[in-house]
Amino acid sequence: MFRKSITGGIILIFIMISLNPIVFSNIADKNICNEIEKLPHPFLFSYNLYLDFQYDLSILNDPVPLNQGINIPVKVVYWTDIPDFYLFLPWIIKNLILFGQCISPMIVFNLEVKDKPDWANIYFTSPRILGDIPFDSDGKYELATNLIIFLYDTAPAESYRIDIKASSEGIGRLNDYTYQESIEFTPEFRPGIELSGFESIITPPLEEVEFPIHIKNTGNKISRITPQVGNIPLLWSPYFDTSSIEITVGEAKTVWLSVTAPNDFSGAKIFYVNFLVEQYPYRPDSPTGNYKYYFQLHYP
């Protein structure tokens, strides 16, 4: 089997010599390398490069924190189908036949992130990496870099997908290659609301008074808002017109609070109500927010 490979290699070399007579007839010329690199090479056959990414994405199983960089180590694994019989040739001849140059070139991989959102900074720490060119028996070579994901606080808490891409230009008989994979992640929920309505209201004794509180969702996902009576005494019979509401991002809704002052009430009192903000649909490990709204009840 080995003899057949050597024989086939010798035959192939003779074919290549006939296709590239200028290379071998002038190999002794000290300027031949400079001249060869300027010539076009219409190759009848070529070889392929293959590539894959290796990484551990388990860190993305949970929502990605905001304003905090995540580092994902990435291996660029690559290999070729260049036959081993070239290894038996003198290195200058081998390089001229395979790559059209006298020196052994290095392969350059350009890495990039596609579909980056404007609410994130996502990049490779080494967007351009170089490596030696393997032959078939060398198996797979590895190059290391890191993928950084940094999300701003404007990132919506919705699943998002990016593509990572590696590409290399062809070198002589080694063809160019492009490879792409998708990575999916979900930004962490950030609760946020704005409250408005009134600051002071007249509450005559034993008379039910109802007043509005406006709620705007300033977070990064649809949220469930649960109003709570805060520090209003039960003697005032406080209650809201709803137990909870769902509000989308940027939307505003109104809840109504009713109170009835006791019969001996006069003067003024400061109270607050509380609003619990949760991700909707609810997720147990998701952050929550508590917001107080202060107001004054008085009579007369």
C-alpha positions in Angstrom: 0.0 0.0 0.0 2.8 2.3 0.9 4.6 1.6 -2.4 1.4 2.4 -4.3 1.2 5.7 -2.5 4.8 6.6 -3.4 4.3 5.5 -7.0 1.1 7.6 -7.3 2.9 10.5 -5.7 5.8 10.2 -8.2 3.4 10.1 -11.1 1.5 13.1 -9.7 4.8 15.0 -9.4 5.7 14.4 -13.0 2.3 15.6 -14.0 2.7 18.8 -12.0 6.2 19.3 -13.4 4.7 19.2 -16.9 2.0 21.7 -15.8 4.6 24.0 -14.2 7.7 23.8 -16.3 8.9 27.3 -15.4 9.1 26.3 -11.7 11.4 23.3 -12.1 13.5 24.3 -15.1 14.6 27.4 -13.2 14.7 26.0 -9.6 18.3 27.0 -9.4 17.6 30.6 -10.2 17.9 32.5 -6.9 15.1 34.9 -8.1 12.6 32.1 -9.0 10.6 32.4 -5.8 9.9 36.1 -6.5 8.9 35.4 -10.1 6.7 32.4 -9.3 4.6 34.4 -6.8 3.7 36.8 -9.5 2.4 34.1 -11.9 -1.3 33.0 -12.2 -1.8 29.3 -11.3 -4.8 27.6 -13.1 -4.8 24.5 -11.0 -6.4 21.3 -12.4 -6.7 19.9 -8.9 -6.8 21.3 -5.4 -7.3 20.4 -1.7 -9.8 21.3 0.9 -9.7 22.9 4.3 -12.2 22.0 7.0 -13.1 23.8 10.2 -15.2 23.5 13.3 -15.8 25.5 16.5 -15.6 23.9 20.0 -16.9 25.7 23.1 -19.0 25.2 26.2 -22.2 27.1 26.1 -23.6 25.9 29.4 -23.1 29.4 30.8 -25.8 30.6 28.4 -28.4 28.1 29.8 -29.3 30.8 32.3 -30.2 34.4 31.4 -27.1 36.5 30.6 -26.5 39.3 33.2 -26.6 42.9 32.1 -23.6 45.2 32.3 -21.3 42.2 33.0 -19.0 40.6 30.4 -19.2 36.9 29.8 -16.1 35.1 28.5 -16.6 32.0 26.4 -13.3 30.2 25.4 -13.5 29.1 21.8 -11.3 26.6 19.9 -11.0 26.8 16.2 -10.4 23.2 15.0 -9.2 22.7 11.5 -7.7 20.1 9.2 -7.0 19.5 5.5 -7.0 16.6 3.0 -3.5 17.4 1.5 -1.9 14.0 0.8 1.1 12.9 2.8 3.3 12.0 -0.2 4.1 15.7 -0.5 6.1 15.4 2.7 8.7 13.3 0.9 9.6 16.2 -1.4 12.2 18.9 -0.7 10.5 21.7 1.2 11.0 24.3 -1.6 9.5 22.0 -4.2 6.7 21.0 -1.9 5.8 24.6 -1.2 6.0 25.6 -4.8 3.7 22.8 -5.9 1.2 23.3 -3.1 1.2 27.0 -2.4 3.0 28.7 -5.3 5.7 30.1 -3.0 9.0 29.0 -1.7 8.4 29.5 2.0 5.9 27.6 4.1 2.9 29.9 4.5 0.6 30.1 7.5 -3.2 30.0 7.2 -5.1 33.1 8.4 -8.5 32.8 9.9 -10.7 35.8 10.1 -13.4 35.5 12.9 -16.4 37.7 13.1 -19.8 38.0 14.8 -22.8 38.4 12.6 -26.2 40.0 13.5 -24.8 41.8 16.5 -27.6 43.9 18.2 -27.0 47.5 19.1 -27.7 46.7 22.8 -24.7 44.5 23.1 -20.9 44.4 22.5 -20.1 40.9 21.2 -16.6 40.2 19.8 -13.7 37.8 19.5 -10.6 38.8 21.6 -8.5 37.6 18.6 -10.5 38.2 15.4 -7.5 37.3 13.3 -5.6 34.1 14.1 -2.8 32.3 12.3 -1.9 28.6 12.2 0.3 26.1 10.4 -1.1 24.1 7.5 -1.6 20.5 8.4 -1.4 17.5 6.1 -3.9 14.6 6.1 -2.0 12.5 8.6 -1.5 15.4 11.0 -5.2 15.2 12.0 -6.8 18.3 13.5 -5.0 21.4 14.6 -6.4 23.8 17.3 -6.2 27.6 17.7 -7.6 29.4 20.8 -9.5 32.6 21.2 -12.4 33.9 23.4 -15.9 35.2 22.6 -16.9 38.1 24.8 -20.6 38.9 25.3 -21.4 42.2 27.1 -25.0 43.3 27.3 -26.2 46.8 28.0 -29.1 47.5 30.3 -31.2 48.3 27.3 -31.1 44.6 26.2 -34.6 43.1 25.9 -35.2 40.0 28.0 -36.0 37.9 24.9 -34.2 35.1 23.2 -31.7 36.3 20.6 -29.4 34.5 18.1 -26.1 35.6 16.7 -23.9 33.8 14.2 -20.1 33.3 14.6 -18.2 33.0 11.4 -14.6 31.9 10.4 -13.2 32.4 7.0 -9.8 31.9 5.3 -8.5 32.7 1.8 -7.2 30.1 -0.5 -3.4 29.6 -0.6 -2.2 28.0 -3.9 -3.9 24.6 -4.2 -5.5 24.9 -0.8 -9.1 26.2 -1.3 -10.7 29.0 0.6 -13.2 28.1 3.3 -16.0 29.6 5.3 -17.8 28.2 8.3 -20.7 29.6 10.4 -22.6 28.5 13.5 -25.4 30.0 15.6 -25.4 30.8 19.3 -28.6 31.7 21.2 -28.9 33.5 24.5 -31.4 35.4 26.6 -30.6 38.7 28.4 -31.5 38.8 32.1 -34.8 40.4 33.1 -34.5 44.0 34.4 -37.6 45.2 36.2 -38.5 48.8 36.1 -41.7 51.0 36.4 -42.5 54.7 36.7 -45.4 55.7 39.0 -47.5 58.9 38.8 -50.9 60.1 39.9 -51.5 62.4 42.8 -49.6 63.7 45.8 -52.4 64.8 48.1 -56.2 64.1 48.2 -59.1 65.0 50.6 -60.5 62.0 52.4 -63.6 63.0 54.5 -64.3 60.5 57.4 -66.4 57.5 56.6 -66.5 58.4 52.9 -65.0 56.1 50.3 -62.5 57.9 48.1 -61.1 56.3 44.9 -58.0 57.7 43.1 -55.8 56.5 40.2 -52.1 55.5 40.1 -50.5 55.3 36.7 -47.9 52.7 36.0 -45.5 52.7 33.1 -43.3 49.7 32.3 -39.7 50.9 31.9 -38.1 47.5 32.2 -36.9 45.2 29.4 -39.8 42.7 29.2 -43.5 42.4 29.7 -44.1 42.4 33.5 -46.7 41.4 36.0 -47.4 44.2 38.5 -48.9 43.3 41.8 -50.2 46.3 43.9 -49.9 46.1 47.7 -51.5 48.4 50.3 -48.2 49.2 51.9 -48.5 51.0 55.3 -52.2 52.0 55.0 -53.9 50.7 58.2 -56.7 48.1 57.8 -58.9 50.6 59.6 -58.9 52.7 56.4 -60.3 49.7 54.4 -57.7 50.0 51.6 -58.1 47.9 48.4 -57.1 48.0 44.8 -59.4 47.4 41.8 -57.2 44.6 40.6 -54.9 42.0 42.2 -52.3 42.2 39.4 -51.9 43.5 35.8 -49.5 42.7 32.9 -47.8 45.6 31.1 -45.7 45.4 28.0 -42.5 47.4 27.6 -43.2 51.1 27.2 -46.9 50.7 28.0 -48.8 52.5 30.8 -51.8 51.3 32.7 -53.8 52.7 35.6 -54.9 51.0 38.8 -57.4 52.5 41.3 -56.9 52.6 45.1 -59.9 53.0 47.4 -59.7 54.1 51.0 -62.3 55.1 53.7 -61.0 57.3 56.4 -62.1 56.5 60.0 -64.8 58.6 61.7 -62.3 60.5 63.9 -59.9 61.4 61.0 -58.7 65.0 60.7 -55.4 66.6 59.7 -53.0 64.9 57.3 -51.2 61.5 57.1 -48.5 60.3 54.7 -48.9 56.7 53.4 -47.4 54.6 50.7 -48.4 51.7 48.5 -46.1 49.1 47.1 -45.8 47.6 43.7 -44.1 44.2 43.1 -42.7 43.8 39.6 -42.0 40.3 38.2 -41.2 38.9 34.8 -44.1 37.6 32.9 -44.5 34.7 32.4 -43.1 34.2 35.8 -39.7 32.6 36.3 -38.6 31.7 39.8 -34.9 32.7 39.5 -35.7 36.0 37.7 -35.0 39.3 39.5 -37.9 41.2 40.9 -38.5 44.8 41.9 -40.3 46.6 44.6 -41.4 50.2 44.1 -43.1 52.5 46.7 -45.5 55.4 45.8 -46.0 58.0 48.6 -49.0 60.3 48.9 -50.8 62.4 51.5 -54.4 61.9 52.7 -55.9 64.9 54.6 -59.1 66.4 55.9 -60.2 69.1 55.7 
